[in-house]
Amino acid sequence: MPGCDKYNHLSTTYEISQGRLDSELFENYKDIMEKIANLFLADLSKIYLSKYDRSGKQPFWRARNNSKAGAKEVIKYFNKFPLFSSKHLDFLN
């Protein structure tokens, strides 16, 4: 078809994030978030998001992956340890 892209692109992304207002407690989460990131072949970064009350920004650890190899690890994990409620349905989709 004229005007259509030659390449179609589909990607999956898995992201898990954890934030805490208490800075010491937040830093204590780094080790576990690094382990989760390694398990899912993800990159770990520190991001800042607006707090629910819009009084400033809160730090979050974010493990994010969009590789095929990482997606396979996520699928393998959640097939072994299923999610509950609507999150399970989201995973099945």
N, CA and C of each residue as an Amber inpcrd file, in Angstrom:
protein
   279
   0.8310000  -1.1810000   0.0000000   0.0000000   0.0000000   0.0000000
   0.8710000   1.2380000   0.0000000   0.5330000   2.1920000  -0.8210000
   1.2940000   3.4450000  -0.8100000   1.1230000   4.1600000   0.5300000
   2.2150000   4.7330000   1.0160000   2.1640000   5.5100000   2.2500000
   2.2750000   4.6870000   3.5140000   2.2840000   3.3480000   3.3870000
   2.4070000   2.5090000   4.5780000   3.8740000   2.3070000   4.9190000
   4.1460000   2.2090000   6.1850000   5.5120000   1.9320000   6.6070000
   5.9020000   0.5380000   6.1640000   7.1630000   0.3700000   5.7980000
   7.6550000  -0.9510000   5.4290000   7.7890000  -1.8470000   6.6490000
   8.0280000  -1.2500000   7.7980000   8.2890000  -2.0260000   8.9980000
   7.2170000  -1.7530000  10.0490000   6.6880000  -2.8190000  10.5590000
   5.7860000  -2.7060000  11.6910000   6.5890000  -3.0080000  12.9380000
   6.2600000  -2.3560000  14.0140000   7.0250000  -2.5300000  15.2400000
   6.0760000  -2.7750000  16.4060000   6.3590000  -3.8170000  17.1310000
   5.6020000  -4.1310000  18.3280000   6.6040000  -4.4060000  19.4370000
   6.4100000  -3.7790000  20.5630000   7.3150000  -4.0470000  21.6760000
   6.5170000  -4.1960000  22.9550000   7.0760000  -4.9460000  23.8640000
   6.4770000  -5.0940000  25.1790000   7.3940000  -4.4200000  26.1830000
   6.8110000  -3.8780000  27.1890000   7.5890000  -3.2330000  28.2430000
   7.0960000  -3.7400000  29.5820000   8.0290000  -4.0740000  30.4380000
   7.7040000  -4.4260000  31.8080000   8.3970000  -3.4070000  32.6920000
   7.6290000  -2.8430000  33.6160000   8.1800000  -1.8360000  34.5010000
   7.6340000  -2.0370000  35.8990000   8.5180000  -1.9750000  36.8650000
   8.1110000  -2.0090000  38.2600000   8.8310000  -0.8590000  38.9540000
   8.0890000  -0.1210000  39.7710000   8.7150000   1.0040000  40.4600000
   8.3050000   1.0120000  41.9250000   9.1810000   1.5860000  42.7270000
   8.9520000   1.6570000  44.1690000   9.4780000   2.9900000  44.6730000
   8.6440000   3.7200000  45.3780000   9.0530000   4.9970000  45.9460000
   8.6970000   5.0840000  47.4130000   9.3940000   5.9300000  48.1150000
   9.1320000   6.1820000  49.5290000   9.4570000   7.6390000  49.8210000
   8.6600000   8.2470000  50.6780000   8.9210000   9.6310000  51.0760000
  10.1360000   9.7240000  51.9940000  10.3150000   8.7450000  52.8630000
  11.4440000   8.7310000  53.7830000  12.7010000   8.3840000  52.9920000
  13.6700000   9.2880000  52.9290000  14.8440000   9.0870000  52.0700000
  15.6970000   7.8970000  52.5070000  15.8210000   7.6580000  53.8100000
  16.6110000   6.5110000  54.2720000  15.9300000   5.2010000  53.8770000
  14.6310000   5.1220000  54.0840000  13.8820000   3.9310000  53.6890000
  13.9470000   3.7390000  52.1730000  13.8380000   4.8290000  51.4410000
  13.9280000   4.7550000  49.9810000  15.2530000   4.1340000  49.5510000
  16.3520000   4.5930000  50.1180000  17.6740000   4.0660000  49.7540000
  17.8010000   2.5900000  50.1180000  17.1270000   2.1690000  51.1810000
  17.1710000   0.7590000  51.5860000  16.4980000  -0.1590000  50.5720000
  15.6400000   0.3750000  49.7210000  14.9800000  -0.4220000  48.6890000
  15.8900000  -0.6960000  47.4850000  16.9970000   0.0010000  47.3970000
  17.8480000  -0.1300000  46.2040000  18.3230000  -1.5630000  45.9720000
  18.7780000  -2.2420000  47.0230000  19.2950000  -3.6130000  46.8580000
  18.2510000  -4.5550000  46.2720000  17.0380000  -4.5260000  46.8160000
  15.9980000  -5.4410000  46.3100000  15.5850000  -5.0520000  44.8920000
  15.5480000  -3.7610000  44.6150000  15.1800000  -3.3290000  43.2570000
  16.2620000  -3.7290000  42.2450000  17.5210000  -3.7140000  42.6660000
  18.5940000  -4.1850000  41.7820000  18.4400000  -5.6710000  41.4910000
  18.0530000  -6.4460000  42.4970000  17.8480000  -7.8830000  42.2970000
  16.6820000  -8.1460000  41.3510000  15.6090000  -7.3870000  41.5100000
  14.4610000  -7.5280000  40.6050000  14.8580000  -7.1460000  39.1850000
  15.5820000  -6.0540000  39.0560000  16.0300000  -5.6140000  37.7260000
  16.9030000  -6.6850000  37.0760000  17.8160000  -7.2590000  37.8240000
  18.6840000  -8.3160000  37.2810000  17.8820000  -9.5440000  36.8770000
  16.8960000  -9.9190000  37.6800000  16.0630000 -11.0790000  37.3780000
  15.3520000 -10.9210000  36.0380000  14.8580000  -9.7100000  35.7750000
  14.0950000  -9.4620000  34.5460000  14.9190000  -8.8040000  33.4500000
  16.2490000  -8.8200000  33.6060000  17.1580000  -8.2480000  32.6130000
  16.8020000  -6.7920000  32.3100000  16.4790000  -6.0570000  33.3520000
  16.0210000  -4.6730000  33.2100000  17.0990000  -3.7020000  33.6760000
  16.9160000  -2.4570000  33.3000000  17.7780000  -1.3810000  33.7740000
  17.1190000  -0.7550000  34.9940000  17.9190000  -0.4330000  36.0000000
  17.3990000   0.2340000  37.1940000  17.8110000   1.6960000  37.1500000
  16.8530000   2.5680000  37.3860000  17.1580000   3.9950000  37.4190000
  16.3760000   4.6560000  38.5400000  16.8580000   5.8190000  38.9400000
  16.1470000   6.6290000  39.9300000  15.4300000   7.7270000  39.1550000
  14.1260000   7.8080000  39.3490000  13.3310000   8.8350000  38.6800000
  12.6060000   9.6470000  39.7480000  12.0790000  10.7860000  39.3480000
  11.3250000  11.6350000  40.2700000   9.9560000  11.8960000  39.6730000
   8.9230000  11.5930000  40.4490000   7.5440000  11.7890000  40.0110000
   6.8340000  12.7070000  40.9900000   5.8590000  13.4340000  40.4800000
   5.0790000  14.3170000  41.3380000   4.3250000  13.5080000  42.3790000
   4.3010000  14.0130000  43.5970000   3.5490000  13.3600000  44.6610000
   2.0630000  13.5840000  44.4370000   1.2720000  12.7110000  45.0180000
  -0.1790000  12.7760000  44.8360000  -0.7580000  14.1240000  45.2560000
  -0.1290000  14.7960000  46.2220000  -0.6680000  16.0720000  46.6920000
  -0.0320000  17.2690000  45.9790000   0.7800000  16.9880000  44.9600000
   1.4350000  18.0080000  44.1340000   2.3360000  18.9560000  44.9220000
   2.8760000  18.4560000  46.0270000   3.7310000  19.2920000  46.8640000
   5.2140000  19.1360000  46.5210000   5.5040000  18.5010000  45.4620000
   6.8940000  18.3020000  45.0690000   7.0690000  16.9700000  44.3640000
   8.3070000  16.5910000  44.2040000   8.6010000  15.3330000  43.5210000
   9.1490000  14.3160000  44.5110000   8.7860000  13.0820000  44.2740000
   9.1950000  11.9730000  45.1230000  10.1070000  11.0570000  44.3120000
  11.2100000  10.5570000  44.9110000  12.0850000   9.6420000  44.1770000
  11.4740000   8.2440000  44.0870000  11.6990000   7.5910000  42.9720000
  11.2670000   6.2150000  42.7370000  12.4220000   5.4340000  42.1320000
  12.5500000   4.1740000  42.5300000  13.4070000   3.2410000  41.8060000
  12.5540000   2.6370000  40.7060000  13.0690000   2.5960000  39.5050000
  12.3080000   2.0280000  38.3910000  13.1650000   0.9970000  37.6690000
  12.6480000  -0.2420000  37.6130000  13.2630000  -1.3120000  36.8250000
  12.4030000  -1.4540000  35.5760000  13.0100000  -1.2140000  34.4230000
  12.2420000  -1.1970000  33.1720000  12.9650000  -2.0120000  32.1120000
  12.1810000  -2.8260000  31.4090000  12.7330000  -3.6920000  30.3760000
  11.8290000  -3.6840000  29.1530000  12.4260000  -3.6570000  27.9870000
  11.6380000  -3.8020000  26.7620000  12.3330000  -4.7230000  25.7500000
  13.1660000  -5.6430000  26.2550000  13.8370000  -6.5810000  25.3560000
  13.0620000  -7.8960000  25.2870000  13.2740000  -8.6440000  24.2200000
  12.6310000  -9.9540000  24.0770000  13.0990000 -10.9130000  25.1620000
  14.3980000 -10.8730000  25.4390000  14.9480000 -11.7630000  26.4690000
  14.3330000 -11.4310000  27.8330000  14.1880000 -10.1620000  28.1270000
  13.5710000  -9.7570000  29.3850000  12.1090000 -10.1570000  29.4510000
  11.3980000 -10.0210000  28.3380000   9.9810000 -10.4210000  28.2940000
   9.8330000 -11.9070000  28.5790000  10.7530000 -12.7070000  28.0540000
  10.7070000 -14.1490000  28.3170000  10.8970000 -14.4390000  29.7980000
  11.7790000 -13.6860000  30.4600000  11.9980000 -13.8780000  31.8930000
  10.7670000 -13.4770000  32.7000000  10.1130000 -12.3960000  32.2990000
   8.8950000 -11.9530000  32.9860000   7.7970000 -13.0120000  32.8390000
   7.6260000 -13.5270000  31.6250000   6.6080000 -14.5510000  31.3680000
   6.8920000 -15.8110000  32.1770000   8.1520000 -16.2410000  32.1820000
   8.5330000 -17.4270000  32.9410000   8.2220000 -17.2270000  34.4340000
   8.5320000 -16.0590000  34.9540000   8.2970000 -15.7830000  36.3710000
   6.8050000 -15.7950000  36.7050000   5.9940000 -15.0720000  35.9080000
   4.5750000 -14.9770000  36.2450000   3.7840000 -16.2350000  35.8730000
   4.3440000 -17.1060000  35.0610000   3.7270000 -18.4270000  34.8770000
   3.9650000 -19.2970000  36.1080000   5.1130000 -19.1080000  36.7520000
   5.4280000 -19.8730000  37.9520000   4.7610000 -19.2780000  39.1930000
   4.7010000 -17.9520000  39.2670000   4.1130000 -17.2450000  40.4040000
   3.0220000 -16.3100000  39.8890000   1.8080000 -16.8220000  39.6610000
   0.7570000 -16.0140000  39.0230000   0.3230000 -14.8120000  39.8590000
  -0.0750000 -13.7810000  39.1530000  -0.6610000 -12.5980000  39.7700000
  -2.1050000 -12.9000000  40.1450000  -2.7100000 -12.0320000  40.9270000
  -4.1000000 -12.1970000  41.3300000  -4.9390000 -11.0540000  40.7500000
  -6.2340000 -11.2490000  40.7330000  -7.2460000 -10.2560000  40.3230000
  -7.0500000  -9.8130000  38.8740000  -7.3490000  -8.5820000  38.6010000
  -7.3060000  -8.0880000  37.2160000  -5.8870000  -8.0340000  36.6750000
  -4.8900000  -7.9760000  37.5420000  -3.4970000  -7.9830000  37.0710000
  -3.1830000  -9.3110000  36.3610000  -3.7690000 -10.3930000  36.8340000
  -3.5820000 -11.6830000  36.1630000  -4.1910000 -11.6430000  34.7550000
  -5.3640000 -11.0420000  34.6290000  -5.9960000 -10.9240000  33.3150000
  -5.1680000 -10.0400000  32.3870000  -4.6050000  -8.9800000  32.9280000
  -3.7210000  -8.1180000  32.1290000  -2.5180000  -8.9110000  31.6350000
  -1.9520000  -9.7310000  32.5040000  -0.8050000 -10.5540000  32.1210000
  -1.1920000 -11.5240000  31.0050000  -2.3580000 -12.1570000  31.1190000
  -2.7740000 -13.1050000  30.0900000  -2.9730000 -12.4340000  28.7300000
  -3.4360000 -11.1890000  28.7580000  -3.5740000 -10.4390000  27.4980000
  -2.2280000 -10.1820000  26.8890000
